[in-house]
Structure formats: C-alpha cells, structure tokens
Amino acid sequence: MRALVFVLSFLAIFSLPIIAQPQVVDSAQAAILLESQLEMKNMERQSYVQQLGFNPESELDAAMVNDGVVGARVLVAIGEKNYPVTVGDVYTLSYNSEAGPLTLVISVPHGNSVKVPGFGAFSIANKTFVELKDEIEEEVLKYYPYGDPVLSIQRTGVFLVSVTGEAIKSTMVEAWGLSRLSSMAPYASEAASTRNVAVYSTNGEIKTYDLYRIIREGVGTDPILKPGDKVVFAKRGTEVTISGNVNRPGTYQIMGGENLDNVLSSYAHGVLTSGNTNSISIIRYTNGDRKEYKVKVGAKFPLQDGDMISVFPSTLYLGSVTVEGALSPIEGGTTADNARTQSAITLFYRFVEGESIRSMVEMMSNYFSPSSDLSGCYLIRNGVNTPISFSDILYGNSEEGEKLLMNSDRFVIPFSQNIVTVNGAVNSTGTYGYVPGKKASYYIVRAGGMSTAAKGSEDYTITDRYGNVLGHDDEIPAEAVIEVTRDDFVRNLQPTMAVISLTAGVLGIVAASLAILLPNIY
C-alpha cells in the first residue's frame, strides 16, 4: 500500500510541470519561419503536372465523352468567340421560308468545306464558328430577307490526337475543338520535358513549345490542337528542386547554362527577407555519395540533375518573451476562464529578431480579457521595471510600441481592480464597488458620510491609481482613493482631553480610598 501511494505521489509531482507548462504564441514572422522549416523537411520532387502548376488530382481536360461533358463543352464553345469549326461538329440552321419555319441539321465532315442544303458549300479552313455563322446567315438572308436565320451548335466534335515520345505510353487521346497542348500533360512520363514539346501537324509543319514558360510564366500561347496532330514529348534535361525561404519553391527543369543564381531569381522568384542569403545549401548525390555545398546568393554555382537546393531561415534566432498576469488562457477567451481564482496566466511569445512591442501587443490582443488592466502594464528588462500602456499602443500612436523586443523580456498585465477606497474623516472607511460616472460625493455617502471629525464638507482629496490628483467635479476612476481631511483642532484636542479624563479618574479613586481608610477625618 505504501509503495502504491509513493508511486502515485511521484507521478502527480512530476506531471505538474507538464500540466502547467505555459502556452506558446508565435508571431506572424515566427510562424512563417517554423512552417517553412517543416515544408523543407517534407519537400519532395514535384511530378510533371505539378511542375506546370496543375493539381495532380484534376483530370486536366481528359476529353472523356459523356453527356455531362458534352453539354458543358457546347456551353463553352458558344461562349468562346474563337471556337474553331471542328470535324464532327453538329449545327442546326433555323429560318423562315415561304413554306414556313425550317430547320436543317449540318454535320462538319473531313475536308475544307461544309455543304448547306439549298445554299451551297462554305469553306471551313482555319475558320471559327462565329465566322461561319455570319457567312451562312448572310447567305440565307439573300434568299429570305425576312427569314431570321440562326445557326447554333448542337454538339461539339471529337477527334483523336497521337501522344508519343517520353509518354506514359504511346496512345491516341480524344480531343475536341478547344483542347490545348497542356491538356496532354497527364500523359507525359516523369522523364518528359516541360521545356520541349513538339506538335506535328497533318500539313507537315512541326512546332516546339516550352510548356513551362507558357503556363507558369505566361510567355507564349498554349496552342489549340487540331485533328491528326501528333504530340511528342522530348526527354527532359537538368531538373532541380528548391525549397525553404523562397517566393516559389518547387521542382524546375532548367535550361543549359543556367546556374544557381538563375534558379533563385528567375524560377524561385527570389529569396524571402527571412531567408539566410549567406548559406544556401545544395545537396547532390553522385553514384550514391551524398555531398552538400554551401554558397551565397548571387553565386554562379553550376547545377546538376537532381540537385536539392534549400534556403534556410536566417541565422537570427527565434527570441522568446513572457506575457503574464490578467490574460485569458485560451485565444478569444473571456475573464470567466480565469475569474474563479483570479490567478495569473503565463504565455510564451516567440518572435523574430527585429520585431517590435507593438507587433506583440497586436498579436496577443485576443488573449486580453475584461479584467486586463491594459493601461497599467509594465515591462521587466534586465531587472528594471518600466511602466508601459498596452492600451496606448493598441489604440494610439505610443512610441513605446516601436521599441524592439529583447529575448527574456517579461511583460506583466495587472488585474483591473473595480474598487474605490474612502479614507479619513468618514464614518465607515473602506473599499467600495466602482460605479462608472460617479463623483466623490457618491462614495463618501457610501462610506456613511463625513464624521464629526471632518474639517469641512469640501475638504477632501482624490488621487487616481497613478497618484495624480483629480478635481472634485471629475468622475472617479477605478482604484481611486478619496481622503476626507480631519479637523486639526479636534485631532489635537483629543489627546489632551484623554489626559484630563485620565487624571480626573485617578484623583477620584484616591479620594474614595482615603474616605474608606480615614473615616474620622471626614
């Protein structure tokens, strides 16, 4: 039994520090640094579609033919003025003739023209639907001036595109009139190039495209595919991955001759202000051997395929200060969270060197409670107490807020005491509940009124919690002290009267004693 009691006591004692461990609050900059470190630990090579900025979970216009997709494509084609006339499109031409309303169904065949019964053939080579629509409707109006012709899309055509080269497999992929080259990205293998993708057209023309620059940098146009096109993915060249404190981490396929400086500036879009520009890490594996190089920003360090580049946070430490006192133990809490005991709460605040007291006060504002005396706070730095008003920092332009935080600073927030103290020549001195807007007379009445020892009805002083003297007509703030002045004459007369009374009492006792002892004398 004793052993069990000992074990339980041991666990209880040593679990207290864990239970009572102060909560940690991170500044915005500290949170970014910590998050970037976590991302760097978890950074992996991005897939082909991720390198182009696509979500690998999306279908990327996989051209799956079903009713839902077909309907959606029609709506897109109607709204896109550059939608090309495509083999397999189905249109309807409606107009009014002498015999009444008529509707014709027009299918777009292979070739360079489409026939419209009663109106002849119309060229479709390199023509958009809008252009063909205008041309056919104008022709109908020549025969039927009041025919009110309308050419509309009923169904968009579907055709096949060949995908080969560094593809997952050589295959034929369904496409439609607005399918672009980037829609073929899901069919590329991880060895494919994002910088060199060729399109072979049926007319013998060959064009190469830099998909990375088109999609990620907005340089050039993502081409629309046509029936019979063949897409060929070339083998990729040098590929590197960059992580950490840069504006755009990721995996990039770089061009020949580009070095670390190019990657940081052109691909990663620069180093964040929180990054350590004096120690960029490059990890390289050669024949299974791992080597790490440390270089500075701006270095023309040559890169090799598979290099892992990391920009770590600045060597500036994460400092920590404590904020303690009248705080809510949870963000956004109320005074009820710690009002039961009025116990002080301690929070650790982590920051990056160079951050100001103002940034801390603003970040911590959600932990302040109604019982927080924000105007009566103070800073303890190197053993020196300095008054500091958090309320002035939050709601004013206090210069105190521009001071820089220093590691190990302590900020104390007192509890606001909603009382007023009445002392001196009153019938019942003590503390009374604070009521906003009241003047001194209210609290003097609460104290039983002035006593007979009061010097006069207007002889009293009022001081606020900071020792400032207030006027009789001022509203009394919380924690103020009202001192009613005593009359000096009455105060000085009281000891004399006490001595006289005491002497008279002693003489009376002596006379009574003599009367008993010597009765014959009297």
C-alpha positions in Angstrom: 0.0 0.0 0.0 2.8 2.4 0.9 4.5 1.6 -2.4 1.3 2.4 -4.3 1.0 5.7 -2.5 4.6 6.6 -3.3 4.2 5.9 -7.0 1.0 7.9 -7.3 2.6 10.8 -5.4 5.7 10.6 -7.7 3.6 10.7 -10.8 1.5 13.6 -9.5 4.5 15.7 -8.6 6.3 15.2 -11.9 3.2 15.7 -14.0 2.6 19.1 -12.6 5.2 20.9 -14.8 3.7 19.2 -17.9 0.2 20.3 -17.0 1.3 23.8 -16.0 3.6 24.3 -19.0 2.9 27.8 -20.4 1.2 28.1 -23.8 3.4 29.3 -26.7 2.1 32.0 -29.1 4.1 32.6 -32.3 4.4 36.0 -34.1 3.4 36.0 -37.7 7.0 36.0 -38.8 8.0 33.3 -36.4 5.1 31.1 -37.7 6.3 31.6 -41.3 9.8 30.5 -40.3 8.6 27.5 -38.5 6.3 26.5 -41.3 9.0 26.9 -43.9 11.3 24.6 -41.9 8.6 22.0 -41.8 8.0 22.3 -45.5 11.7 22.0 -46.2 11.8 18.7 -44.2 8.8 17.4 -46.2 9.8 18.8 -49.6 9.9 16.2 -52.4 10.3 16.3 -56.1 7.2 17.5 -57.8 5.5 15.4 -60.6 5.3 16.5 -64.2 1.9 18.1 -63.9 2.8 19.8 -60.6 5.8 21.4 -62.2 3.4 23.0 -64.7 1.2 24.2 -61.8 -1.6 21.8 -62.2 -3.4 19.9 -59.4 -2.5 16.2 -59.9 -6.0 15.2 -58.7 -7.7 17.1 -61.6 -8.5 15.4 -65.0 -6.9 18.3 -66.9 -9.4 18.1 -69.8 -9.1 14.4 -70.2 -11.7 14.6 -73.1 -14.0 11.9 -71.6 -17.1 11.8 -73.8 -20.3 11.6 -71.7 -23.5 13.6 -71.7 -22.4 15.9 -68.9 -19.1 16.8 -70.6 -20.7 17.1 -74.0 -23.2 19.6 -72.6 -20.6 21.6 -70.8 -18.4 21.7 -74.0 -21.3 23.1 -76.0 -21.8 25.9 -73.5 -18.0 26.7 -73.5 -18.0 26.7 -77.4 -20.9 29.1 -77.5 -19.2 31.5 -75.2 -15.8 31.3 -76.9 -15.6 33.5 -79.9 -12.5 31.7 -81.2 -14.0 28.3 -81.1 -12.8 26.7 -84.4 -15.1 24.8 -86.8 -14.2 21.2 -85.9 -14.6 17.9 -87.7 -17.6 16.2 -86.1 -19.4 19.4 -85.0 -23.2 19.3 -85.4 -25.0 22.5 -86.1 -28.7 23.4 -86.8 -29.8 26.2 -89.2 -33.3 27.5 -88.5 -35.0 30.1 -90.7 -38.4 31.1 -92.0 -39.2 30.3 -95.7 -42.2 30.8 -97.9 -43.4 27.3 -96.8 -43.0 28.2 -93.1 -40.2 27.6 -90.5 -37.5 25.2 -91.5 -34.6 23.6 -89.6 -31.6 21.9 -91.2 -29.0 19.7 -89.4 -25.4 20.3 -90.6 -22.5 18.0 -89.8 -18.9 19.1 -90.3 -17.0 16.5 -92.4 -13.3 16.0 -93.0 -12.2 18.4 -95.7 -12.1 22.1 -96.2 -15.8 22.8 -96.8 -19.3 22.1 -95.4 -22.5 21.8 -97.5 -25.7 23.5 -96.5 -28.7 22.1 -98.5 -30.2 24.8 -100.7 -27.4 27.3 -100.1 -24.3 25.6 -101.4 -20.8 24.8 -99.9 -18.9 27.0 -97.4 -15.2 27.0 -96.7 -14.3 26.0 -93.1 -10.5 26.0 -93.4 -9.0 27.9 -90.4 -12.4 29.4 -89.7 -14.1 30.0 -86.3 -17.7 29.0 -85.7 -18.6 32.7 -85.4 -17.2 33.5 -88.8 -19.0 30.5 -90.4 -22.2 31.5 -88.6 -22.1 35.1 -90.0 -21.3 33.8 -93.5 -24.2 31.3 -93.6 -26.8 33.6 -92.1 -25.9 36.3 -94.5 -26.4 33.9 -97.4 -29.8 32.8 -96.1 -30.9 36.4 -95.9 -30.2 36.9 -99.6 -32.9 34.4 -100.4 -35.2 35.1 -97.5 -34.8 38.7 -96.4 -37.3 38.1 -93.5 -36.0 34.6 -92.8 -34.5 35.5 -89.4 -31.8 32.7 -89.8 -30.0 31.3 -86.7 -27.0 28.9 -86.9 -26.4 27.2 -83.5 -24.1 24.5 -82.1 -25.9 21.3 -81.1 -22.8 19.1 -80.4 -19.1 19.6 -80.5 -16.9 17.3 -82.5 -14.4 14.8 -81.1 -11.2 13.7 -82.8 -8.0 11.8 -81.9 -4.5 13.1 -81.2 -1.4 10.9 -81.1 0.8 11.1 -78.0 4.2 9.6 -78.1 7.9 10.1 -77.1 8.5 10.3 -73.3 4.9 9.5 -72.6 3.5 7.0 -70.1 2.7 5.0 -73.3 2.1 5.8 -76.9 -1.6 6.2 -77.3 -4.4 8.0 -79.1 -6.2 10.6 -76.9 -9.6 12.1 -77.5 -9.7 15.8 -78.0 -12.2 18.5 -79.0 -12.2 21.9 -80.6 -10.8 23.8 -77.6 -8.3 21.1 -76.4 -4.9 22.7 -75.9 -1.4 21.2 -75.8 -1.3 21.5 -72.0 -4.3 19.1 -71.8 -1.9 16.3 -72.9 0.3 16.8 -69.7 -1.2 13.9 -67.8 0.0 11.5 -70.5 3.7 12.6 -70.1 6.1 10.4 -68.2 8.2 11.7 -65.3 11.2 11.7 -67.7 9.4 14.0 -70.1 10.5 17.6 -70.8 8.3 20.6 -69.8 10.6 22.7 -72.0 10.5 20.9 -75.3 7.1 19.5 -76.5 6.6 19.1 -80.3 3.4 19.2 -82.3 3.4 17.5 -85.7 0.5 18.7 -87.9 -1.0 16.9 -90.9 0.3 19.5 -93.3 3.9 18.5 -92.3 4.5 21.5 -90.1 6.5 20.9 -86.8 6.4 23.3 -83.9 8.0 23.0 -80.5 6.7 24.6 -77.3 8.1 25.5 -73.9 5.1 24.5 -71.7 6.8 25.8 -68.5 7.2 29.3 -69.8 3.7 29.3 -71.4 1.8 28.1 -68.3 4.0 29.2 -65.4 5.4 32.4 -66.8 2.7 33.5 -69.3 5.1 33.7 -72.2 3.7 32.5 -75.4 0.4 30.8 -76.3 -0.8 27.3 -75.3 -1.8 26.1 -78.8 -5.2 24.5 -79.7 -4.8 21.0 -81.1 -6.2 20.0 -84.4 -7.4 16.7 -85.9 -4.5 14.5 -86.9 -1.9 16.3 -84.7 0.8 14.3 -83.0 2.3 15.4 -79.7 5.8 14.3 -79.0 7.4 14.7 -75.5 11.2 15.0 -75.6 13.4 13.7 -72.8 14.0 16.2 -70.0 17.3 17.8 -69.2 18.6 19.1 -65.9 15.9 19.1 -63.1 16.4 20.7 -59.7 14.2 21.1 -56.6 14.3 24.2 -54.4 12.7 24.6 -51.0 12.6 26.8 -48.0 12.5 30.6 -47.7 11.9 31.5 -51.4 8.9 33.0 -53.0 8.1 30.0 -55.2 9.5 26.7 -54.1 9.2 23.7 -56.4 10.8 21.4 -59.0 12.1 23.1 -62.1 13.6 21.9 -65.4 16.3 24.4 -66.2 18.0 25.2 -69.5 21.6 24.5 -70.4 24.0 27.1 -68.8 21.6 28.2 -66.1 23.1 28.2 -62.6 22.0 28.7 -59.0 21.6 32.5 -59.4 19.2 31.9 -62.3 17.2 29.4 -60.4 16.8 31.7 -57.3 15.9 34.8 -59.3 14.0 33.5 -62.4 12.4 30.3 -61.1 12.1 30.7 -57.4 11.3 34.4 -57.8 13.8 35.5 -55.2 14.7 34.7 -51.5 12.3 35.9 -48.8 13.6 38.5 -46.4 13.6 35.8 -43.7 16.0 33.6 -45.7 19.7 33.2 -45.0 21.4 34.6 -48.1 24.8 33.7 -46.9 24.4 30.0 -46.7 22.4 28.3 -49.5 22.5 24.5 -49.2 22.9 22.3 -52.3 22.7 18.6 -51.7 23.9 16.4 -54.6 24.1 12.6 -55.0 26.8 11.2 -57.2 27.0 7.4 -57.6 25.2 7.1 -54.3 27.5 9.5 -52.5 25.9 12.5 -50.8 27.7 15.8 -50.8 26.5 19.2 -49.5 27.7 22.6 -50.8 27.2 26.0 -49.1 27.1 29.1 -51.3 25.9 32.6 -51.1 23.1 34.3 -53.0 24.4 35.6 -56.3 26.8 32.7 -56.8 27.1 31.3 -60.4 27.2 27.8 -59.0 26.7 25.2 -61.7 23.8 22.8 -61.1 23.4 19.2 -62.0 20.4 17.0 -62.5 18.7 16.0 -59.2 20.3 18.8 -57.1 18.2 19.7 -54.0 18.5 23.4 -53.1 17.5 24.6 -49.6 17.3 28.2 -48.4 17.1 28.0 -44.7 15.8 30.7 -42.4 18.1 33.5 -41.4 20.6 32.6 -38.6 18.7 35.1 -36.5 17.3 33.2 -33.5 13.7 32.9 -32.5 13.5 35.0 -29.3 11.0 34.4 -26.5 9.4 36.7 -24.0 6.8 36.0 -21.3 3.5 37.8 -21.0 1.8 37.1 -17.7 -1.0 38.3 -15.5 -4.6 39.1 -16.3 -4.9 37.0 -19.5 -7.3 34.5 -20.9 -5.7 31.0 -21.0 -7.3 30.5 -24.5 -7.3 32.7 -27.5 -10.5 34.7 -27.7 -11.5 33.6 -24.2 -13.2 35.8 -21.5 -12.5 36.7 -18.0 -14.6 33.8 -16.8 -11.9 31.5 -17.9 -9.7 32.5 -15.0 -12.1 34.6 -12.9 -12.7 31.8 -10.4 -9.3 32.2 -8.9 -8.1 35.5 -10.4 -4.9 33.5 -11.0 -2.3 34.9 -13.3 -1.8 33.2 -16.7 1.7 33.0 -18.3 2.2 32.8 -22.0 5.4 32.5 -24.0 5.6 34.7 -27.1 8.2 33.7 -29.8 9.4 36.3 -32.2 12.0 37.0 -34.9 14.8 39.5 -34.1 13.8 43.0 -35.1 10.1 42.7 -34.2 8.5 45.5 -32.1 6.5 45.5 -28.9 3.5 46.8 -31.0 3.5 43.6 -33.1 3.4 41.5 -30.0 0.6 43.5 -28.4 -1.5 43.3 -31.5 -0.8 39.6 -31.9 -1.6 39.0 -28.2 -4.8 41.1 -28.2 -7.1 38.1 -28.5 -5.7 36.8 -25.1 -6.7 40.0 -23.2 -9.7 39.8 -21.0 -12.1 42.3 -19.5 -10.1 42.1 -16.3 -6.8 43.0 -18.0 -5.6 46.4 -16.9 -4.0 47.3 -20.2 -3.1 50.9 -19.2 -1.2 49.7 -16.1 1.2 47.1 -17.6 4.9 47.2 -17.1 8.0 45.7 -18.7 10.7 44.0 -16.7 14.0 44.1 -18.7 17.4 43.4 -17.1 15.8 43.7 -13.7 14.3 47.2 -14.3 10.6 47.8 -14.2 9.2 50.2 -16.8 5.5 51.2 -17.0 4.1 50.6 -20.4 0.5 51.2 -21.6 -0.8 48.4 -23.9 -4.0 50.4 -24.4 -2.0 53.4 -25.8 -0.1 51.0 -28.1 -3.3 49.4 -29.4 -5.5 52.5 -29.7 -3.0 55.3 -30.1 0.4 56.2 -31.5 2.5 55.4 -28.5 6.3 55.5 -29.2 6.7 52.7 -26.6 5.2 50.3 -29.2 8.2 50.9 -31.5 10.7 49.5 -29.1 12.2 46.2 -30.2 11.6 43.1 -28.3 14.5 41.5 -26.4 14.9 37.9 -25.5 13.8 37.2 -21.9 11.7 40.3 -21.6 8.8 40.0 -19.1 5.5 41.8 -19.6 3.1 41.9 -16.7 -0.6 42.8 -17.1 -2.2 43.6 -13.7 -5.8 42.7 -12.9 -8.1 45.7 -13.1 -9.5 46.3 -9.5 -13.0 47.7 -9.8 -13.0 49.4 -6.4 -12.7 52.9 -4.9 -11.1 53.5 -1.4 -12.5 56.1 1.0 -10.3 57.0 4.0 -10.1 59.7 6.6 -12.9 61.5 8.4 -15.8 59.3 7.3 -18.0 57.1 9.5 -17.0 53.8 7.7 -13.7 53.8 5.9 -13.0 51.0 3.4 -13.3 50.0 -0.2 -16.5 50.2 -2.3 -17.5 48.9 -5.7 -16.6 51.1 -8.6 -19.6 52.6 -10.5 -18.7 54.4 -13.8 -19.6 58.0 -14.0 -19.9 58.7 -10.3 -18.3 61.6 -8.4 -16.7 61.7 -4.9 -19.9 62.6 -3.1 -21.4 59.2 -4.1 -18.6 57.2 -2.5 -18.5 59.5 0.7 -22.2 58.7 1.2 -21.4 55.0 0.7 -18.9 55.4 3.5 -21.6 56.6 5.9 -20.9 60.3 5.2 -18.4 62.6 6.8 -17.8 62.2 10.6 -17.8 64.9 13.2 -14.0 65.0 12.9 -14.2 66.2 9.2 -12.7 69.6 8.7 -15.4 70.6 6.2 -17.7 69.3 3.5 -15.4 70.3 0.7 -12.1 69.3 2.4 -11.1 66.0 0.7 -8.5 64.9 -1.9 -8.9 62.5 -4.8 -5.9 60.6 -6.4 -6.1 58.0 -9.2 -4.1 54.8 -9.2 -1.0 56.6 -10.5 -1.0 59.3 -7.8 -2.4 62.0 -10.0 -4.7 64.5 -8.1 -8.2 64.8 -9.5 -10.7 67.7 -9.2 -13.9 67.5 -7.1 -16.0 67.6 -10.2 -14.1 64.8 -12.0 -15.6 61.4 -12.5 -14.0 58.9 -10.1 -12.0 56.2 -11.9 -11.5 52.6 -10.7 -8.8 52.2 -8.0 -9.0 55.9 -7.0 -8.5 56.9 -3.3 -10.7 59.6 -1.6 -9.2 61.0 1.6 -11.5 63.2 3.7 -9.5 65.7 5.8 -9.8 65.6 9.6 -10.1 68.9 11.6 -6.7 69.6 13.1 -8.1 71.3 16.3 -10.3 68.3 17.1 -7.4 66.0 16.3 -5.0 67.9 18.7 -7.7 68.3 21.4 -8.5 64.6 21.7 -5.2 63.6 23.3 -5.4 66.5 25.9 -9.0 65.6 26.8 -7.9 62.0 27.2 -5.1 63.0 29.7 -7.5 65.2 31.6 -10.1 62.5 31.8 -7.5 60.0 33.0 -6.2 62.4 35.7 -9.7 63.1 37.0 -10.3 59.4 37.2 -7.1 58.8 39.2 -7.9 61.6 41.7 -11.4 60.2 42.2 -10.0 56.8 43.0 -7.5 58.3 45.5 -10.3 60.3 47.3 -12.5 57.3 47.6 -9.7 55.3 49.1 -8.9 57.9 51.7 -12.5 58.1 52.7 -12.6 54.4 53.5 -9.2 54.3 55.3 -9.6 57.5 57.4 -13.3 57.9 58.1 -12.9 60.1 61.2 -11.2 62.8 59.1 -14.3 63.3 57.2 
